């Protein structure tokens, strides 16, 4: 669930019998005052995990998330679709980017600095608009801006801040492909295990052979609409989407995700490269129970480091929940549909051993500016019956009366939280 960026890093601190012993970082009034001066500032961008969309990088991304749609992996199949070849899953843009080379003034560098450096960040939601596909060979140049900082009180972490970041993703043809506003919850860590009560009583999930068989039966029921068009006229308000399933979540799943999606923080390097990075970014590391510095990202597989954030167990990456929502919709809409918009939140943690289902239902349909649009409610639900991530989306479908989907979509206004330079 954690969003880790170069600026969103947590300082090593004392924790029980291990840690560096540095002072606990918490949100202060001075941080909040400084943060308000940074709204609208250009953010420095580094190259993404992938600098170009290739057949392999697209396939690896889909596979790491359990997506087996041939549109993303089979060139013969994809060549017969309206796209004429392989395209990337909608959220592939998160891994893709070539940094703009520019000279930064000292003032611009200072405005781009994170005013809450050393405060933990949990990925908490995104609003994404898709204007066009990413093809094999495409290169995206992201432009990022700092959004607002909104203070809130959290039952889990006390004084916290919603930290908004805005981005545009332009391809090499000069086309705007994706526009997004994401946000994270910023908050300090607990000093002692059990200090935060909200999730302290959650136990690791176990399964009987019969329960595993039930999950496997849900895998068998998953279906890809694919080349069979789903027409707008055939959709009924209230109809349910066929669920997608993920789990039980294992450390192996986390490693698969990291290998295909790409690491979320620059400190995820090995051996000497990790050592050199730790010298540059010491706050990007925590000391584990063995006294060894490890990256913040290890909260996703190390229970001990996860407990320092107030969680009993290692937990998933936020983009895995984003993927579950997108996967259930792309399976349902077929190759001729287009995911126009998704607004999603991450409300609860999903732990190693948990099982998740991506679910959805049709809540409305309309013809808007000549576009055949279906509104969907989508969510991710775990084996405890908790909705861990809710969302709303719009999908464009082909219409017998209005014809095929035309791109780019006709957006009338920017998404909530969008900040123009």
C-alpha positions in Angstrom: 0.0 0.0 0.0 3.0 2.3 0.4 3.8 4.9 -2.1 7.6 5.4 -2.1 9.2 8.2 -4.0 12.6 9.8 -3.7 11.0 12.5 -1.5 8.6 10.3 0.4 11.1 8.5 2.5 11.2 7.7 6.2 14.0 8.4 8.6 15.6 5.6 10.5 14.4 5.7 14.1 14.6 3.7 17.3 12.0 1.0 17.6 12.0 -1.3 20.5 15.3 -3.2 20.4 16.3 -2.1 17.0 16.6 1.0 14.8 19.1 3.8 14.5 17.9 5.7 17.6 17.2 8.9 15.7 14.4 11.2 16.8 10.9 10.2 15.7 9.6 12.3 12.8 6.1 13.8 13.2 4.1 16.4 11.3 4.6 19.9 12.7 3.0 23.3 12.2 6.2 24.5 10.6 6.0 21.6 8.0 2.4 22.6 7.2 3.3 26.2 6.7 6.2 25.3 4.4 4.0 22.8 2.5 1.5 25.5 1.5 4.3 27.4 -0.2 5.0 24.4 -2.5 1.5 24.0 -4.0 1.7 24.2 -7.8 5.5 23.8 -7.9 7.1 21.8 -10.7 8.4 18.4 -9.5 11.6 17.0 -10.7 11.2 13.8 -12.7 13.6 10.9 -13.1 13.5 8.2 -15.8 10.9 5.5 -15.1 11.5 1.8 -14.6 10.9 1.6 -18.4 12.0 4.3 -20.8 10.2 2.7 -23.7 7.2 0.5 -24.1 8.4 -2.8 -25.5 6.7 -6.1 -26.1 8.6 -7.6 -23.2 8.0 -4.8 -20.7 4.3 -4.7 -21.5 4.0 -8.5 -21.2 6.0 -8.5 -17.9 3.8 -5.8 -16.5 0.6 -7.7 -17.2 2.0 -11.0 -16.0 3.3 -9.5 -12.7 -0.3 -8.5 -11.9 -1.9 -11.8 -13.0 -3.4 -10.4 -16.2 -3.5 -12.9 -19.1 -5.4 -10.8 -21.7 -3.8 -11.6 -25.1 -4.2 -8.0 -26.2 -1.2 -7.3 -24.0 1.0 -10.2 -25.0 0.1 -12.0 -28.3 1.1 -10.0 -31.4 -0.9 -12.2 -33.8 -4.1 -11.8 -31.7 -3.5 -8.0 -31.1 -2.9 -7.4 -34.9 -6.5 -8.4 -35.6 -8.0 -5.9 -33.1 -9.0 -2.3 -33.7 -5.6 -1.3 -32.3 -3.6 -3.2 -34.9 -1.1 -4.5 -32.5 -0.2 -4.9 -28.8 -1.2 -2.0 -26.5 -0.3 -1.7 -22.8 -2.7 -2.2 -19.9 -4.1 1.2 -18.9 -2.0 1.7 -15.8 1.3 0.7 -17.5 2.1 4.5 -17.7 3.1 4.3 -14.0 6.3 2.4 -15.0 7.1 4.5 -18.1 8.9 7.8 -18.4 11.8 9.7 -19.8 12.8 12.8 -17.8 12.8 16.2 -19.4 16.3 17.6 -19.4 16.3 21.2 -18.1 18.4 23.6 -16.0 16.8 24.1 -12.6 17.4 27.4 -10.8 18.2 27.2 -7.0 14.7 28.6 -6.3 13.1 25.9 -8.5 15.1 23.2 -6.8 14.1 24.4 -3.3 10.4 24.6 -4.3 10.6 21.0 -5.6 11.9 19.7 -2.2 9.6 17.7 -0.1 8.6 19.8 3.0 7.8 16.5 4.8 10.9 14.6 4.1 11.2 11.8 6.6 7.4 11.4 7.1 6.0 8.0 5.9 3.7 7.9 2.9 0.9 5.4 2.2 -0.5 5.4 -1.3 -4.2 6.3 -0.8 -5.9 7.0 -4.2 -5.8 8.2 -7.7 -8.0 9.9 -10.3 -6.9 9.0 -13.8 -8.1 10.0 -17.2 -7.0 8.0 -20.3 -7.0 9.8 -23.6 -5.1 7.3 -25.8 -3.4 4.0 -25.8 0.3 3.2 -25.3 1.7 1.2 -28.2 4.9 -0.8 -28.5 7.7 1.7 -29.2 6.0 4.6 -27.4 7.9 6.8 -25.0 6.1 8.9 -22.4 7.4 12.2 -21.0 5.8 12.9 -17.6 5.2 16.4 -16.3 4.5 16.6 -12.6 3.2 19.3 -10.3 2.6 19.5 -6.6 -1.0 19.5 -5.6 -2.5 20.6 -2.3 -1.6 19.5 1.2 -4.8 18.8 3.3 -4.5 18.0 7.0 -6.8 15.4 8.5 -7.0 13.4 11.7 -6.6 9.6 11.3 -7.8 6.9 13.7 -4.8 4.9 12.6 -1.9 7.4 12.5 -3.1 10.6 14.3 -2.1 13.8 12.7 -1.8 13.1 9.0 -1.8 15.0 5.7 -3.2 14.2 2.3 -0.4 14.9 -0.2 -1.6 15.4 -3.8 0.5 15.0 -6.8 -0.6 15.9 -10.4 0.9 14.6 -13.7 0.5 14.7 -17.4 2.0 12.0 -19.7 2.9 13.0 -23.3 4.0 10.6 -26.0 6.7 11.2 -28.6 4.0 12.2 -31.1 3.1 15.2 -28.9 -0.2 13.7 -27.8 -1.4 13.9 -24.2 -2.1 10.2 -23.3 -2.8 10.2 -19.6 -3.7 12.8 -17.0 -3.8 11.9 -13.3 -4.0 13.2 -9.8 -2.7 10.8 -7.1 -2.4 11.3 -3.4 -0.8 9.7 -0.4 -1.4 9.8 3.3 1.6 11.2 5.2 2.1 10.3 8.8 4.7 9.3 11.4 5.5 5.8 12.6 4.6 4.3 15.9 7.3 4.2 18.6 6.3 0.8 20.1 4.4 -2.1 18.6 0.8 -2.0 19.8 0.7 1.8 20.2 -1.7 1.9 17.3 -4.7 -0.3 18.0 -6.6 -0.2 14.8 -5.0 -3.3 13.1 -3.1 -4.7 16.1 -5.5 -7.7 16.6 -5.4 -8.9 12.9 -4.0 -12.4 12.7 -2.4 -14.0 9.7 -5.0 -15.7 7.5 -4.9 -19.5 7.2 -6.9 -21.7 4.8 -8.3 -25.2 4.6 -7.9 -27.3 1.4 -11.6 -26.7 0.8 -11.2 -22.9 1.0 -8.3 -23.0 -1.4 -10.5 -25.0 -3.8 -13.2 -22.3 -3.5 -10.7 -19.6 -4.5 -9.5 -21.7 -7.4 -13.0 -22.1 -8.6 -13.3 -18.3 -8.7 -10.1 -18.3 -10.9 -11.9 -20.7 -13.2 -14.9 -18.5 -13.5 -12.9 -15.4 -14.6 -13.6 -14.5 -18.2 -12.1 -12.1 -20.8 -14.6 -10.5 -23.2 -11.8 -10.0 -25.7 -12.8 -9.9 -29.4 -16.5 -10.3 -28.7 -17.7 -6.6 -28.6 -19.9 -5.5 -25.7 -22.3 -3.0 -27.2 -23.6 -0.1 -25.1 -27.2 -1.0 -26.0 -26.8 -4.5 -24.4 -25.7 -3.2 -21.0 -28.3 -3.1 -18.2 -28.0 -0.8 -15.1 -27.5 -3.0 -12.1 -25.7 -5.9 -13.9 -22.7 -7.3 -12.1 -19.2 -7.7 -13.5 -17.6 -11.1 -13.3 -15.2 -10.9 -10.3 -11.5 -11.2 -10.7 -9.5 -12.9 -7.9 -6.0 -12.4 -6.5 -4.6 -14.6 -3.7 -3.9 -15.8 -1.3 -1.3 -13.1 -1.4 2.3 -14.4 -0.9 5.8 -12.9 -0.7 6.3 -14.5 -4.1 3.5 -12.4 -5.5 5.1 -9.3 -4.1 8.4 -10.1 -5.8 6.7 -10.8 -9.0 4.9 -7.4 -8.8 8.2 -5.6 -8.1 9.9 -7.3 -11.0 7.3 -6.4 -13.6 5.9 -3.1 -12.3 9.3 -1.8 -11.2 10.6 -0.6 -7.9 8.8 2.4 -6.5 11.8 4.0 -4.9 15.3 4.7 -6.1 16.9 2.9 -3.1 15.9 -0.5 -4.3 19.4 -1.5 -5.5 21.7 -4.4 -4.6 25.0 -4.7 -2.7 27.4 -1.9 -3.5 24.9 0.1 -5.5 22.5 -0.1 -2.5 25.4 1.1 -0.3 26.2 4.0 -2.5 22.5 4.9 -2.6 22.2 4.7 1.1 25.0 7.2 1.5 23.0 9.6 -0.7 19.5 8.9 0.7 19.9 7.6 4.3 16.3 8.3 5.1 15.2 5.8 2.5 16.4 3.0 4.8 15.3 1.5 8.1 17.3 -0.9 10.3 15.7 -4.3 10.7 15.6 -6.6 13.7 19.0 -8.1 12.7 20.6 -4.6 12.7 20.8 -4.4 8.9 19.7 -1.3 7.0 17.0 -2.2 4.5 14.9 -0.1 2.1 11.5 1.3 3.2 9.9 -0.9 0.5 10.7 -3.9 2.6 7.5 -3.2 4.6 5.9 -5.2 1.8 7.7 -8.5 2.8 9.3 -7.9 6.2 6.8 -8.1 9.1 9.2 -6.5 11.5 9.6 -3.3 9.4 5.8 -3.3 8.6 5.1 -3.3 12.3 7.0 0.0 12.6 4.3 1.6 10.5 1.6 0.2 12.8 0.7 -2.9 10.8 0.9 -6.4 12.2 2.1 -8.0 8.9 3.7 -7.1 5.6 1.1 -5.6 3.3 0.5 -5.1 -0.4 1.4 -2.3 -2.8 -1.3 0.2 -3.5 -1.0 -0.2 -7.3 -2.0 -3.8 -6.9 -5.4 -2.6 -5.8 -5.5 -0.2 -8.6 -4.8 -3.1 -11.0 -7.6 -5.2 -9.5 -10.1 -2.5 -10.3 -8.8 -2.0 -13.8 -8.5 -5.7 -14.5 -12.2 -6.5 -13.7 -13.3 -3.7 -16.1 -11.0 -4.5 -19.0 -12.0 -8.1 -18.8 -15.7 -7.0 -18.9 -15.5 -4.3 -21.6 -13.6 -6.2 -24.3 -11.0 -5.1 -26.9 -13.3 -2.5 -28.5 -14.1 -0.7 -25.2 -12.1 2.1 -23.6 -11.5 2.8 -19.9 -12.1 6.6 -19.9 -11.8 7.5 -16.2 -11.2 5.9 -12.8 -11.4 7.6 -9.4 -10.3 5.2 -6.6 -9.3 5.2 -3.0 -7.4 2.8 -0.8 -9.1 2.5 2.6 -7.6 -0.5 4.3 -4.5 -2.6 4.3 -4.3 -6.0 2.6 -1.8 -8.4 4.3 0.3 -11.3 3.2 -2.1 -14.3 3.3 -5.2 -12.3 2.4 -7.3 -12.9 -0.7 -8.9 -10.1 -2.8 -11.7 -10.0 -5.3 -12.1 -7.2 -7.9 -15.8 -6.5 -8.3 -18.1 -4.1 -10.0 -21.6 -3.2 -11.1 -23.2 -0.9 -13.7 -24.7 2.2 -12.1 -25.7 4.2 -15.2 -25.4 4.7 -18.9 -25.8 7.7 -21.2 -24.9 9.2 -24.6 -22.8 12.2 -23.8 -21.4 14.4 -26.6 -21.8 11.5 -29.0 -20.0 9.1 -26.7 -21.6 5.9 -25.4 -20.6 5.9 -21.8 -21.3 3.4 -19.0 -20.8 4.4 -15.3 -19.4 1.7 -13.0 -19.0 1.2 -9.3 -15.9 -0.9 -8.7 -14.3 -2.1 -5.5 -11.8 -4.6 -4.0 -13.0 -6.9 -1.3 -11.0 -9.2 0.9 -11.8 -12.6 2.5 -13.0 -10.8 5.7 -15.7 -9.1 3.7 -14.1 -5.7 4.0 -14.1 -3.3 1.0 -10.5 -2.3 1.1 -10.6 0.0 -2.0 -13.7 1.6 -3.5 -13.9 3.4 -6.8 -16.0 4.8 -9.6 -15.3 4.6 -13.3 -16.5 5.5 -16.8 -16.1 3.1 -19.7 -16.8 4.0 -23.4 -18.3 1.1 -25.4 -19.1 0.7 -29.1 -22.7 1.4 -30.0 -24.8 0.0 -32.8 -26.3 3.5 -33.4 -23.3 5.8 -32.7 -20.5 3.5 -34.0 -17.1 2.6 -32.5 -15.3 4.3 -29.7 -13.5 7.4 -30.9 -10.4 8.8 -29.1 -9.5 11.0 -27.5 -12.5 11.2 -25.1 -14.3 14.6 -24.8 -13.5 15.7 -21.2 -15.3 18.9 -20.2 -13.3 19.7 -17.2 -10.1 18.6 -15.4 -10.4 16.0 -12.6 -10.9 17.1 -8.9 -7.6 18.1 -7.3 -6.0 19.1 -10.6 -3.6 22.0 -10.3 -2.6 23.9 -13.4 0.8 25.5 -13.4 
